[in-house]
Amino acid sequence: MTSVLEKPESAASYRRSTFSGESTNLDLIRAVAVLCVFFGHLATYRHEGLNETAWHFAQMGVLIFFVHTSFVLMLSLERSVEKNGSNYLFRDFYTRRFFRIYPLAVFCVLVAYFTHGATANGEPRYWTPYQLISNLTLTTNLTYSDIMVGGLWTLPLEVQMYIVLPIVFLVVRGRAIWYAIVIWGASVPFALLQPHISERLNVLAYAPCFLGGILAWRLSRSVKRRVNGWFWPLAFVATWTFFLIADREHDMIYRYIFSLSLGLAIPHFAELKAGWFGRLVHLVAKYSYGIYLSHLGIMMFMGKVNEPYRWPLLVLLAVICPVAMYHFIEAPFISLGQRIARRYRGRESNKVLVQPTPVSIENPEPGI
């Protein structure tokens, strides 16, 4: 019989597994997030309307993404500092995130623009150059522009979160867990006030959700993972209750509580040793960005296909498109971003190694 508690796994061991990218627990979180969004929208498409259950799962998937993303990026920042020091922290982070997010998003926006997208009833859509630029730069929430790709509304929030994430990392890293808790608590009033100030600041409305992942990271630096990994899926599903009971009128506070509960739960569970299941969720997590950006366009396209072929073609495209986008766009640009970041570090290191020429009357400026 599987024991709930097992020999505690140290925080250092946890970091080794997550740093190496071999965490089934985190893969499960990301896979569930994208599947919640996918099937929530699929239910809406099938029933030609957004029902409450579909809305809850689709929105919950986005929240899971926010918690997972901020947690993983804090781990990435920590790994970067341990490997290269803090001198390159901001440049490395922004460079890698740019090449991680923008190339695939730009590709999908351009596909929508040149094919004129589609609405649920199959009508073509047209956008102004201003709207195109807003979508390409992921600033639609700042410009109040029409969103050209389904699901794209979350990416401007993530990009704006990236701006402050390294700062939060430096503030929280060397301090007690209470700093992170206080920051989360202080973010809630600002998040609730945001709709009364400006819709352009809607990233503030989701700040407590991102901070749930930061709390998870901060806890992971000190707590031991005492609970058997086989219980992680059950605990993960249990946290869903906090959002699935939300009503539309007060849904934001439920979003914050759910994100907090998920963030507090993550660090306490040992790695799930799941064999084939682990490989499956890893595959879904690997292609999740492509799934997220392509699935609504595929579903809209299915509206033009005759019924006998609609569902087989939907399954086929839902698999082929994310895989192709990952291998031809996403992965190559991720590698490019890493190479550029390493090149920047190399140039800076070379500058340090070069000794400056002493200043003298004959040579008033070093290096001339």
BALOBA-1460 file (C-alpha; in Angstrom, 3 decimals):
// residues 368
<rec num="1" residu="m" x="0.000" y="0.000" z="0.000"/>
<rec num="2" residu="t" x="1.297" y="3.457" z="-0.894"/>
<rec num="3" residu="s" x="2.130" y="5.585" z="2.131"/>
<rec num="4" residu="v" x="1.004" y="9.203" z="2.230"/>
<rec num="5" residu="l" x="4.259" y="10.274" z="3.872"/>
<rec num="6" residu="e" x="7.632" y="9.062" z="2.723"/>
<rec num="7" residu="k" x="11.248" y="9.845" z="3.460"/>
<rec num="8" residu="p" x="11.416" y="13.635" z="3.094"/>
<rec num="9" residu="e" x="13.014" y="14.829" z="-0.109"/>
<rec num="10" residu="s" x="15.274" y="17.800" z="0.503"/>
<rec num="11" residu="a" x="14.872" y="21.198" z="-1.094"/>
<rec num="12" residu="a" x="18.239" y="20.677" z="-2.819"/>
<rec num="13" residu="s" x="16.986" y="17.460" z="-4.416"/>
<rec num="14" residu="y" x="13.868" y="19.274" z="-5.548"/>
<rec num="15" residu="r" x="15.965" y="21.924" z="-7.248"/>
<rec num="16" residu="r" x="18.011" y="19.330" z="-9.083"/>
<rec num="17" residu="s" x="14.922" y="17.707" z="-10.588"/>
<rec num="18" residu="t" x="13.241" y="20.984" z="-11.541"/>
<rec num="19" residu="f" x="16.443" y="22.600" z="-12.815"/>
<rec num="20" residu="s" x="17.027" y="19.633" z="-15.113"/>
<rec num="21" residu="g" x="13.532" y="19.977" z="-16.574"/>
<rec num="22" residu="e" x="12.585" y="16.465" z="-15.475"/>
<rec num="23" residu="s" x="9.706" y="17.265" z="-13.161"/>
<rec num="24" residu="t" x="6.617" y="15.183" z="-13.846"/>
<rec num="25" residu="n" x="4.766" y="17.250" z="-11.240"/>
<rec num="26" residu="l" x="5.329" y="20.457" z="-13.200"/>
<rec num="27" residu="d" x="4.625" y="18.751" z="-16.521"/>
<rec num="28" residu="l" x="1.289" y="17.594" z="-15.107"/>
<rec num="29" residu="i" x="0.408" y="21.149" z="-14.066"/>
<rec num="30" residu="r" x="1.166" y="22.570" z="-17.511"/>
<rec num="31" residu="a" x="-0.531" y="19.715" z="-19.378"/>
<rec num="32" residu="v" x="-3.702" y="20.059" z="-17.305"/>
<rec num="33" residu="a" x="-3.685" y="23.827" z="-17.832"/>
<rec num="34" residu="v" x="-3.676" y="23.599" z="-21.621"/>
<rec num="35" residu="l" x="-6.170" y="20.711" z="-21.677"/>
<rec num="36" residu="c" x="-8.587" y="22.698" z="-19.477"/>
<rec num="37" residu="v" x="-8.431" y="25.577" z="-21.951"/>
<rec num="38" residu="f" x="-8.684" y="23.261" z="-24.965"/>
<rec num="39" residu="f" x="-11.678" y="21.243" z="-23.782"/>
<rec num="40" residu="g" x="-13.385" y="24.285" z="-22.280"/>
<rec num="41" residu="h" x="-13.321" y="25.953" z="-25.687"/>
<rec num="42" residu="l" x="-14.184" y="22.690" z="-27.439"/>
<rec num="43" residu="a" x="-17.332" y="22.383" z="-25.326"/>
<rec num="44" residu="t" x="-18.220" y="25.964" z="-26.214"/>
<rec num="45" residu="y" x="-17.690" y="25.259" z="-29.913"/>
<rec num="46" residu="r" x="-19.677" y="22.025" z="-29.827"/>
<rec num="47" residu="h" x="-22.655" y="23.538" z="-28.018"/>
<rec num="48" residu="e" x="-22.409" y="26.884" z="-29.864"/>
<rec num="49" residu="g" x="-22.310" y="28.852" z="-26.656"/>
<rec num="50" residu="l" x="-20.311" y="29.325" z="-23.484"/>
<rec num="51" residu="n" x="-21.788" y="27.316" z="-20.617"/>
<rec num="52" residu="e" x="-20.722" y="27.771" z="-17.020"/>
<rec num="53" residu="t" x="-18.723" y="24.560" z="-16.737"/>
<rec num="54" residu="a" x="-16.768" y="25.288" z="-19.922"/>
<rec num="55" residu="w" x="-16.079" y="28.847" z="-18.774"/>
<rec num="56" residu="h" x="-14.826" y="27.704" z="-15.371"/>
<rec num="57" residu="f" x="-12.436" y="25.129" z="-16.804"/>
<rec num="58" residu="a" x="-11.100" y="27.420" z="-19.533"/>
<rec num="59" residu="q" x="-10.473" y="30.230" z="-17.058"/>
<rec num="60" residu="m" x="-8.990" y="27.858" z="-14.501"/>
<rec num="61" residu="g" x="-6.555" y="26.604" z="-17.147"/>
<rec num="62" residu="v" x="-5.317" y="30.172" z="-17.636"/>
<rec num="63" residu="l" x="-4.840" y="30.606" z="-13.877"/>
<rec num="64" residu="i" x="-2.876" y="27.353" z="-13.684"/>
<rec num="65" residu="f" x="-0.677" y="28.662" z="-16.491"/>
<rec num="66" residu="f" x="-0.010" y="31.869" z="-14.536"/>
<rec num="67" residu="v" x="1.005" y="30.010" z="-11.376"/>
<rec num="68" residu="h" x="3.108" y="27.472" z="-13.278"/>
<rec num="69" residu="t" x="4.831" y="30.124" z="-15.425"/>
<rec num="70" residu="s" x="5.885" y="32.366" z="-12.554"/>
<rec num="71" residu="f" x="7.083" y="29.355" z="-10.521"/>
<rec num="72" residu="v" x="9.166" y="27.946" z="-13.377"/>
<rec num="73" residu="l" x="10.603" y="31.359" z="-14.281"/>
<rec num="74" residu="m" x="11.693" y="31.962" z="-10.700"/>
<rec num="75" residu="l" x="13.490" y="28.611" z="-10.854"/>
<rec num="76" residu="s" x="15.050" y="29.733" z="-14.129"/>
<rec num="77" residu="l" x="16.238" y="33.002" z="-12.584"/>
<rec num="78" residu="e" x="17.691" y="31.108" z="-9.642"/>
<rec num="79" residu="r" x="19.517" y="28.715" z="-11.944"/>
<rec num="80" residu="s" x="20.859" y="31.660" z="-13.961"/>
<rec num="81" residu="v" x="22.239" y="33.379" z="-10.866"/>
<rec num="82" residu="e" x="23.833" y="30.178" z="-9.552"/>
<rec num="83" residu="k" x="25.496" y="29.528" z="-12.909"/>
<rec num="84" residu="n" x="26.426" y="33.005" z="-14.146"/>
<rec num="85" residu="g" x="26.008" y="35.364" z="-11.208"/>
<rec num="86" residu="s" x="23.590" y="38.287" z="-11.076"/>
<rec num="87" residu="n" x="25.472" y="40.565" z="-13.509"/>
<rec num="88" residu="y" x="23.649" y="39.118" z="-16.511"/>
<rec num="89" residu="l" x="20.331" y="38.411" z="-14.804"/>
<rec num="90" residu="f" x="18.115" y="41.004" z="-16.511"/>
<rec num="91" residu="r" x="19.661" y="40.795" z="-19.967"/>
<rec num="92" residu="d" x="19.630" y="36.990" z="-20.004"/>
<rec num="93" residu="f" x="16.075" y="36.797" z="-18.763"/>
<rec num="94" residu="y" x="14.566" y="39.336" z="-21.161"/>
<rec num="95" residu="t" x="16.477" y="37.954" z="-24.138"/>
<rec num="96" residu="r" x="15.389" y="34.377" z="-23.528"/>
<rec num="97" residu="r" x="11.780" y="35.319" z="-22.807"/>
<rec num="98" residu="f" x="11.551" y="37.421" z="-25.983"/>
<rec num="99" residu="f" x="12.629" y="34.507" z="-28.172"/>
<rec num="100" residu="r" x="10.437" y="32.127" z="-26.186"/>
<rec num="101" residu="i" x="7.189" y="34.070" z="-26.500"/>
<rec num="102" residu="y" x="7.230" y="36.363" z="-29.518"/>
<rec num="103" residu="p" x="8.195" y="34.241" z="-32.561"/>
<rec num="104" residu="l" x="5.293" y="31.793" z="-32.309"/>
<rec num="105" residu="a" x="2.845" y="34.513" z="-31.298"/>
<rec num="106" residu="v" x="3.930" y="36.664" z="-34.270"/>
<rec num="107" residu="f" x="3.539" y="33.694" z="-36.616"/>
<rec num="108" residu="c" x="-0.018" y="33.001" z="-35.418"/>
<rec num="109" residu="v" x="-0.992" y="36.676" z="-35.630"/>
<rec num="110" residu="l" x="0.313" y="36.924" z="-39.200"/>
<rec num="111" residu="v" x="-1.547" y="33.745" z="-40.196"/>
<rec num="112" residu="a" x="-4.764" y="35.217" z="-38.792"/>
<rec num="113" residu="y" x="-4.127" y="38.545" z="-40.520"/>
<rec num="114" residu="f" x="-3.443" y="37.159" z="-43.997"/>
<rec num="115" residu="t" x="-6.176" y="34.521" z="-43.869"/>
<rec num="116" residu="h" x="-8.640" y="37.043" z="-42.369"/>
<rec num="117" residu="g" x="-9.258" y="34.736" z="-39.420"/>
<rec num="118" residu="a" x="-12.802" y="33.643" z="-38.790"/>
<rec num="119" residu="t" x="-15.662" y="34.168" z="-36.418"/>
<rec num="120" residu="a" x="-17.800" y="31.390" z="-35.018"/>
<rec num="121" residu="n" x="-20.166" y="31.760" z="-37.982"/>
<rec num="122" residu="g" x="-17.319" y="31.637" z="-40.521"/>
<rec num="123" residu="e" x="-17.373" y="35.338" z="-41.455"/>
<rec num="124" residu="p" x="-13.966" y="36.796" z="-42.473"/>
<rec num="125" residu="r" x="-12.359" y="39.390" z="-40.221"/>
<rec num="126" residu="y" x="-10.310" y="42.450" z="-41.139"/>
<rec num="127" residu="w" x="-7.937" y="44.478" z="-38.992"/>
<rec num="128" residu="t" x="-6.264" y="47.860" z="-39.269"/>
<rec num="129" residu="p" x="-2.450" y="48.235" z="-39.298"/>
<rec num="130" residu="y" x="-2.733" y="49.689" z="-35.780"/>
<rec num="131" residu="q" x="-4.500" y="46.568" z="-34.557"/>
<rec num="132" residu="l" x="-1.942" y="44.369" z="-36.299"/>
<rec num="133" residu="i" x="0.968" y="46.157" z="-34.612"/>
<rec num="134" residu="s" x="-0.749" y="45.892" z="-31.222"/>
<rec num="135" residu="n" x="-1.165" y="42.151" z="-31.661"/>
<rec num="136" residu="l" x="2.376" y="41.651" z="-32.957"/>
<rec num="137" residu="t" x="3.833" y="43.530" z="-29.990"/>
<rec num="138" residu="l" x="1.473" y="41.850" z="-27.491"/>
<rec num="139" residu="t" x="0.150" y="45.165" z="-26.224"/>
<rec num="140" residu="t" x="-3.550" y="44.722" z="-27.001"/>
<rec num="141" residu="n" x="-4.586" y="45.445" z="-23.413"/>
<rec num="142" residu="l" x="-2.703" y="48.745" z="-23.509"/>
<rec num="143" residu="t" x="-4.168" y="49.856" z="-26.845"/>
<rec num="144" residu="y" x="-7.671" y="48.392" z="-26.413"/>
<rec num="145" residu="s" x="-7.212" y="46.554" z="-29.709"/>
<rec num="146" residu="d" x="-9.184" y="43.644" z="-31.087"/>
<rec num="147" residu="i" x="-7.477" y="40.325" z="-30.357"/>
<rec num="148" residu="m" x="-6.661" y="38.524" z="-33.591"/>
<rec num="149" residu="v" x="-5.797" y="35.076" z="-32.185"/>
<rec num="150" residu="g" x="-7.948" y="33.233" z="-29.672"/>
<rec num="151" residu="g" x="-6.280" y="33.077" z="-26.264"/>
<rec num="152" residu="l" x="-3.866" y="35.903" z="-27.089"/>
<rec num="153" residu="w" x="-5.339" y="38.074" z="-24.325"/>
<rec num="154" residu="t" x="-3.186" y="36.326" z="-21.713"/>
<rec num="155" residu="l" x="0.172" y="36.919" z="-23.413"/>
<rec num="156" residu="p" x="0.300" y="40.716" z="-22.858"/>
<rec num="157" residu="l" x="-0.285" y="40.025" z="-19.168"/>
<rec num="158" residu="e" x="2.598" y="37.558" z="-19.092"/>
<rec num="159" residu="v" x="4.930" y="39.906" z="-20.978"/>
<rec num="160" residu="q" x="4.139" y="42.753" z="-18.570"/>
<rec num="161" residu="m" x="4.678" y="40.393" z="-15.643"/>
<rec num="162" residu="y" x="8.124" y="39.540" z="-17.041"/>
<rec num="163" residu="i" x="9.209" y="43.169" z="-16.618"/>
<rec num="164" residu="v" x="8.989" y="43.018" z="-12.828"/>
<rec num="165" residu="l" x="9.678" y="39.326" z="-12.208"/>
<rec num="166" residu="p" x="13.509" y="39.622" z="-11.917"/>
<rec num="167" residu="i" x="13.037" y="42.502" z="-9.467"/>
<rec num="168" residu="v" x="10.667" y="40.428" z="-7.329"/>
<rec num="169" residu="f" x="13.182" y="37.572" z="-7.504"/>
<rec num="170" residu="l" x="15.970" y="39.775" z="-6.127"/>
<rec num="171" residu="v" x="13.713" y="41.163" z="-3.401"/>
<rec num="172" residu="v" x="12.403" y="37.807" z="-2.206"/>
<rec num="173" residu="r" x="15.377" y="35.488" z="-2.800"/>
<rec num="174" residu="g" x="17.469" y="36.200" z="0.288"/>
<rec num="175" residu="r" x="14.656" y="37.019" z="2.689"/>
<rec num="176" residu="a" x="12.251" y="35.090" z="4.886"/>
<rec num="177" residu="i" x="9.101" y="33.545" z="3.430"/>
<rec num="178" residu="w" x="7.056" y="36.247" z="5.149"/>
<rec num="179" residu="y" x="8.248" y="38.801" z="2.601"/>
<rec num="180" residu="a" x="6.617" y="36.812" z="-0.188"/>
<rec num="181" residu="i" x="3.442" y="36.362" z="1.858"/>
<rec num="182" residu="v" x="3.231" y="40.092" z="2.600"/>
<rec num="183" residu="i" x="3.768" y="40.947" z="-1.084"/>
<rec num="184" residu="w" x="0.954" y="38.574" z="-2.058"/>
<rec num="185" residu="g" x="-1.369" y="40.063" z="0.576"/>
<rec num="186" residu="a" x="-0.537" y="43.626" z="-0.468"/>
<rec num="187" residu="s" x="-1.219" y="42.802" z="-4.120"/>
<rec num="188" residu="v" x="-4.844" y="41.801" z="-3.494"/>
<rec num="189" residu="p" x="-6.240" y="45.286" z="-2.659"/>
<rec num="190" residu="f" x="-4.456" y="46.770" z="-5.689"/>
<rec num="191" residu="a" x="-5.848" y="43.964" z="-7.846"/>
<rec num="192" residu="l" x="-9.391" y="44.621" z="-6.640"/>
<rec num="193" residu="l" x="-9.008" y="48.369" z="-7.185"/>
<rec num="194" residu="q" x="-7.624" y="48.014" z="-10.708"/>
<rec num="195" residu="p" x="-11.010" y="47.958" z="-12.583"/>
<rec num="196" residu="h" x="-11.862" y="51.289" z="-10.979"/>
<rec num="197" residu="i" x="-8.620" y="52.918" z="-12.184"/>
<rec num="198" residu="s" x="-7.860" y="51.816" z="-15.747"/>
<rec num="199" residu="e" x="-8.422" y="48.723" z="-17.860"/>
<rec num="200" residu="r" x="-4.920" y="49.212" z="-19.218"/>
<rec num="201" residu="l" x="-3.601" y="48.121" z="-15.827"/>
<rec num="202" residu="n" x="-5.369" y="44.767" z="-15.907"/>
<rec num="203" residu="v" x="-2.057" y="42.998" z="-15.317"/>
<rec num="204" residu="l" x="-2.487" y="44.207" z="-11.731"/>
<rec num="205" residu="a" x="-5.771" y="42.319" z="-11.527"/>
<rec num="206" residu="y" x="-3.855" y="39.075" z="-12.081"/>
<rec num="207" residu="a" x="-0.820" y="39.921" z="-9.955"/>
<rec num="208" residu="p" x="-1.974" y="37.709" z="-7.020"/>
<rec num="209" residu="c" x="-2.270" y="34.791" z="-9.469"/>
<rec num="210" residu="f" x="1.325" y="35.197" z="-10.654"/>
<rec num="211" residu="l" x="2.444" y="35.694" z="-7.061"/>
<rec num="212" residu="g" x="0.957" y="32.300" z="-6.193"/>
<rec num="213" residu="g" x="3.727" y="30.762" z="-8.289"/>
<rec num="214" residu="i" x="6.343" y="32.986" z="-6.642"/>
<rec num="215" residu="l" x="5.175" y="31.787" z="-3.225"/>
<rec num="216" residu="a" x="5.493" y="28.198" z="-4.448"/>
<rec num="217" residu="w" x="9.079" y="28.882" z="-5.519"/>
<rec num="218" residu="r" x="9.990" y="30.582" z="-2.247"/>
<rec num="219" residu="l" x="8.556" y="27.686" z="-0.253"/>
<rec num="220" residu="s" x="10.437" y="25.188" z="-2.411"/>
<rec num="221" residu="r" x="13.726" y="26.721" z="-1.230"/>
<rec num="222" residu="s" x="13.162" y="25.590" z="2.334"/>
<rec num="223" residu="v" x="10.453" y="22.943" z="2.761"/>
<rec num="224" residu="k" x="11.045" y="19.226" z="2.396"/>
<rec num="225" residu="r" x="8.740" y="17.306" z="0.100"/>
<rec num="226" residu="r" x="7.208" y="14.898" z="2.580"/>
<rec num="227" residu="v" x="4.052" y="13.767" z="0.750"/>
<rec num="228" residu="n" x="4.276" y="10.807" z="-1.635"/>
<rec num="229" residu="g" x="4.192" y="11.916" z="-5.276"/>
<rec num="230" residu="w" x="1.318" y="9.559" z="-6.098"/>
<rec num="231" residu="f" x="-0.951" y="11.856" z="-4.058"/>
<rec num="232" residu="w" x="-0.006" y="14.954" z="-6.044"/>
<rec num="233" residu="p" x="-2.703" y="14.486" z="-8.752"/>
<rec num="234" residu="l" x="-5.362" y="14.170" z="-6.040"/>
<rec num="235" residu="a" x="-4.162" y="17.280" z="-4.232"/>
<rec num="236" residu="f" x="-3.940" y="19.155" z="-7.528"/>
<rec num="237" residu="v" x="-7.548" y="18.302" z="-8.380"/>
<rec num="238" residu="a" x="-8.628" y="19.228" z="-4.836"/>
<rec num="239" residu="t" x="-7.374" y="22.797" z="-5.347"/>
<rec num="240" residu="w" x="-9.710" y="23.205" z="-8.320"/>
<rec num="241" residu="t" x="-12.652" y="23.434" z="-5.927"/>
<rec num="242" residu="f" x="-11.605" y="26.956" z="-4.962"/>
<rec num="243" residu="f" x="-12.310" y="28.227" z="-8.467"/>
<rec num="244" residu="l" x="-14.984" y="25.853" z="-9.747"/>
<rec num="245" residu="i" x="-17.365" y="27.199" z="-7.087"/>
<rec num="246" residu="a" x="-16.768" y="30.792" z="-8.240"/>
<rec num="247" residu="d" x="-19.638" y="32.966" z="-9.375"/>
<rec num="248" residu="r" x="-19.117" y="35.369" z="-12.263"/>
<rec num="249" residu="e" x="-19.844" y="38.483" z="-10.211"/>
<rec num="250" residu="h" x="-17.050" y="37.903" z="-7.676"/>
<rec num="251" residu="d" x="-14.818" y="35.563" z="-9.655"/>
<rec num="252" residu="m" x="-11.583" y="37.520" z="-9.120"/>
<rec num="253" residu="i" x="-11.330" y="36.792" z="-5.412"/>
<rec num="254" residu="y" x="-11.860" y="33.101" z="-6.195"/>
<rec num="255" residu="r" x="-9.036" y="33.338" z="-8.724"/>
<rec num="256" residu="y" x="-6.701" y="34.657" z="-6.040"/>
<rec num="257" residu="i" x="-7.650" y="32.004" z="-3.503"/>
<rec num="258" residu="f" x="-7.259" y="29.227" z="-6.073"/>
<rec num="259" residu="s" x="-3.856" y="30.478" z="-7.234"/>
<rec num="260" residu="l" x="-2.692" y="30.804" z="-3.637"/>
<rec num="261" residu="s" x="-3.868" y="27.288" z="-2.733"/>
<rec num="262" residu="l" x="-2.141" y="25.804" z="-5.773"/>
<rec num="263" residu="g" x="1.066" y="27.690" z="-5.025"/>
<rec num="264" residu="l" x="1.071" y="26.548" z="-1.409"/>
<rec num="265" residu="a" x="0.473" y="22.911" z="-2.399"/>
<rec num="266" residu="i" x="3.134" y="22.482" z="-5.099"/>
<rec num="267" residu="p" x="6.314" y="22.370" z="-2.961"/>
<rec num="268" residu="h" x="5.150" y="19.692" z="-0.520"/>
<rec num="269" residu="f" x="4.885" y="16.729" z="-2.907"/>
<rec num="270" residu="a" x="7.698" y="14.443" z="-3.983"/>
<rec num="271" residu="e" x="8.200" y="13.761" z="-7.673"/>
<rec num="272" residu="l" x="5.568" y="11.565" z="-9.286"/>
<rec num="273" residu="k" x="7.292" y="8.490" z="-10.745"/>
<rec num="274" residu="a" x="4.707" y="7.724" z="-13.379"/>
<rec num="275" residu="g" x="6.386" y="5.867" z="-16.260"/>
<rec num="276" residu="w" x="4.234" y="6.088" z="-19.380"/>
<rec num="277" residu="f" x="1.965" y="8.617" z="-17.707"/>
<rec num="278" residu="g" x="4.922" y="10.882" z="-17.039"/>
<rec num="279" residu="r" x="6.036" y="10.624" z="-20.663"/>
<rec num="280" residu="l" x="2.522" y="11.449" z="-21.845"/>
<rec num="281" residu="v" x="2.128" y="14.573" z="-19.724"/>
<rec num="282" residu="h" x="5.638" y="15.636" z="-20.709"/>
<rec num="283" residu="l" x="4.644" y="15.518" z="-24.390"/>
<rec num="284" residu="v" x="1.488" y="17.557" z="-23.786"/>
<rec num="285" residu="a" x="3.468" y="20.080" z="-21.711"/>
<rec num="286" residu="k" x="6.163" y="20.290" z="-24.389"/>
<rec num="287" residu="y" x="3.690" y="21.267" z="-27.100"/>
<rec num="288" residu="s" x="1.343" y="23.235" z="-24.836"/>
<rec num="289" residu="y" x="2.222" y="26.699" z="-26.180"/>
<rec num="290" residu="g" x="1.390" y="25.628" z="-29.726"/>
<rec num="291" residu="i" x="-1.793" y="23.925" z="-28.541"/>
<rec num="292" residu="y" x="-2.819" y="27.077" z="-26.727"/>
<rec num="293" residu="l" x="-2.273" y="29.416" z="-29.667"/>
<rec num="294" residu="s" x="-3.631" y="27.158" z="-32.417"/>
<rec num="295" residu="h" x="-6.632" y="25.359" z="-30.961"/>
<rec num="296" residu="l" x="-9.274" y="28.077" z="-31.376"/>
<rec num="297" residu="g" x="-8.247" y="28.763" z="-34.959"/>
<rec num="298" residu="i" x="-8.495" y="25.061" z="-35.724"/>
<rec num="299" residu="m" x="-11.943" y="24.873" z="-34.147"/>
<rec num="300" residu="m" x="-13.127" y="27.868" z="-36.156"/>
<rec num="301" residu="f" x="-11.791" y="26.277" z="-39.326"/>
<rec num="302" residu="m" x="-13.725" y="23.106" z="-38.522"/>
<rec num="303" residu="g" x="-16.941" y="25.073" z="-38.950"/>
<rec num="304" residu="k" x="-16.276" y="25.064" z="-42.707"/>
<rec num="305" residu="v" x="-15.749" y="21.289" z="-42.908"/>
<rec num="306" residu="n" x="-18.547" y="18.823" z="-43.585"/>
<rec num="307" residu="e" x="-19.730" y="16.807" z="-40.594"/>
<rec num="308" residu="p" x="-18.332" y="13.313" z="-41.437"/>
<rec num="309" residu="y" x="-14.792" y="14.690" z="-41.683"/>
<rec num="310" residu="r" x="-14.983" y="17.390" z="-39.019"/>
<rec num="311" residu="w" x="-13.952" y="15.519" z="-35.885"/>
<rec num="312" residu="p" x="-11.208" y="13.307" z="-37.364"/>
<rec num="313" residu="l" x="-9.700" y="16.390" z="-39.002"/>
<rec num="314" residu="l" x="-9.948" y="18.340" z="-35.751"/>
<rec num="315" residu="v" x="-7.996" y="15.630" z="-33.900"/>
<rec num="316" residu="l" x="-5.419" y="15.440" z="-36.690"/>
<rec num="317" residu="l" x="-4.815" y="19.196" z="-36.883"/>
<rec num="318" residu="a" x="-4.857" y="19.581" z="-33.095"/>
<rec num="319" residu="v" x="-1.874" y="17.211" z="-32.985"/>
<rec num="320" residu="i" x="0.016" y="18.125" z="-36.162"/>
<rec num="321" residu="c" x="-0.121" y="21.935" z="-35.864"/>
<rec num="322" residu="p" x="1.403" y="22.270" z="-32.348"/>
<rec num="323" residu="v" x="4.080" y="19.669" z="-33.108"/>
<rec num="324" residu="a" x="5.044" y="21.380" z="-36.370"/>
<rec num="325" residu="m" x="5.036" y="24.846" z="-34.775"/>
<rec num="326" residu="y" x="7.246" y="23.629" z="-31.960"/>
<rec num="327" residu="h" x="9.889" y="22.006" z="-34.151"/>
<rec num="328" residu="f" x="9.947" y="24.628" z="-36.922"/>
<rec num="329" residu="i" x="9.418" y="27.840" z="-34.943"/>
<rec num="330" residu="e" x="9.339" y="27.500" z="-31.169"/>
<rec num="331" residu="a" x="12.371" y="25.266" z="-30.504"/>
<rec num="332" residu="p" x="14.719" y="26.948" z="-33.035"/>
<rec num="333" residu="f" x="13.990" y="30.404" z="-31.618"/>
<rec num="334" residu="i" x="14.367" y="29.180" z="-28.035"/>
<rec num="335" residu="s" x="17.827" y="27.906" z="-29.000"/>
<rec num="336" residu="l" x="18.589" y="31.199" z="-30.749"/>
<rec num="337" residu="g" x="17.660" y="33.157" z="-27.622"/>
<rec num="338" residu="q" x="19.935" y="30.971" z="-25.504"/>
<rec num="339" residu="r" x="22.829" y="31.424" z="-27.932"/>
<rec num="340" residu="i" x="22.384" y="35.198" z="-28.003"/>
<rec num="341" residu="a" x="22.302" y="35.311" z="-24.203"/>
<rec num="342" residu="r" x="25.512" y="33.250" z="-24.033"/>
<rec num="343" residu="r" x="27.149" y="35.524" z="-26.617"/>
<rec num="344" residu="y" x="26.313" y="38.600" z="-24.530"/>
<rec num="345" residu="r" x="27.859" y="36.945" z="-21.478"/>
<rec num="346" residu="g" x="30.950" y="36.014" z="-23.475"/>
<rec num="347" residu="r" x="31.468" y="39.595" z="-24.670"/>
<rec num="348" residu="e" x="31.113" y="40.956" z="-21.156"/>
<rec num="349" residu="s" x="33.567" y="38.345" z="-19.822"/>
<rec num="350" residu="n" x="36.102" y="39.295" z="-22.496"/>
<rec num="351" residu="k" x="35.814" y="42.952" z="-21.534"/>
<rec num="352" residu="v" x="36.631" y="42.078" z="-17.934"/>
<rec num="353" residu="l" x="39.682" y="40.068" z="-19.014"/>
<rec num="354" residu="v" x="41.145" y="42.955" z="-21.055"/>
<rec num="355" residu="q" x="43.332" y="45.153" z="-18.841"/>
<rec num="356" residu="p" x="42.825" y="48.894" z="-19.457"/>
<rec num="357" residu="t" x="45.761" y="50.919" z="-20.771"/>
<rec num="358" residu="p" x="47.070" y="53.320" z="-18.096"/>
<rec num="359" residu="v" x="46.208" y="56.961" z="-18.626"/>
<rec num="360" residu="s" x="49.199" y="59.234" z="-19.284"/>
<rec num="361" residu="i" x="49.975" y="62.597" z="-20.850"/>
<rec num="362" residu="e" x="50.975" y="60.867" z="-24.094"/>
<rec num="363" residu="n" x="47.925" y="58.613" z="-24.066"/>
<rec num="364" residu="p" x="45.085" y="60.607" z="-22.465"/>
<rec num="365" residu="e" x="42.350" y="58.055" z="-23.240"/>
<rec num="366" residu="p" x="42.609" y="54.339" z="-22.495"/>
<rec num="367" residu="g" x="42.572" y="52.088" z="-25.533"/>
<rec num="368" residu="i" x="43.716" y="54.626" z="-28.116"/>
